[in-house]
Amino acid sequence: MTGRTGGAGVTGGGPLIGVSTYLESGTRWGVWELEAALLPAGYARLVQRAGGLAVLLPPDAPEHAAAAVARLDGLVISGGPDVEPVRYGAEPDPRTGPPARERDAWELALIDAALAADVPLLGICRGMQLLNIALGGTMTQHIDGHTGGVGVFGHHAVKPVPGTLYGGLVEEETSVPTYHHQSVDRLGAGLIPSAYAADGTVEAVELPSAGGWVLGVQWHPEMAEDVRVMRALVEAAGPLSPSGA
């Protein structure tokens, strides 16, 4: 812990883990059709299963990111749409999705704030890509074989790099749920790869030079039963709740 005013000191609770969300218009529930801040429930459930307290972070002005992060014990940047290529100095490929500029700006500001404050940080899928971009890396805008089809998660093996943070958490090759068509090209400053797919795609990155705990995974642990990665984030953030022991 780093002296933050987060939730780890709350009686009966674990560390307070913020998870980024996104805005969607035309969302329906009951009789309502309104813009909503959304996040698949698997993210919050994974935090809870790992012993943390999940709090959802809707997009906000980038200048508010440091204040938000100061109240957290850990941060998860969730998956979602393609990052706008202008963020890493590229022209959009025709297969790159439409930009989500407000979300890009907010989540990049959250990452910068977490790195500056040594708040434990986990990037999931898009979140790993944003971590790479925040540190000056670039992306390959289209690869094949890492989804199960439109709206369907695929599965493939990832092999950890021995001696890395991720390799210490998961020593064996594992099959993971995956849904991405972009991948890391040039690594950002200080990042090292800590897992690969069989085709050579970088599937995890970490920042060993950081003062805090920083890891990105290209797959979706919230869609699986394995809690080791999230539990490691929660442990780095502070004492576990009894449910995560």
Disulfide bonds with the S-S distance in Angstrom:
none
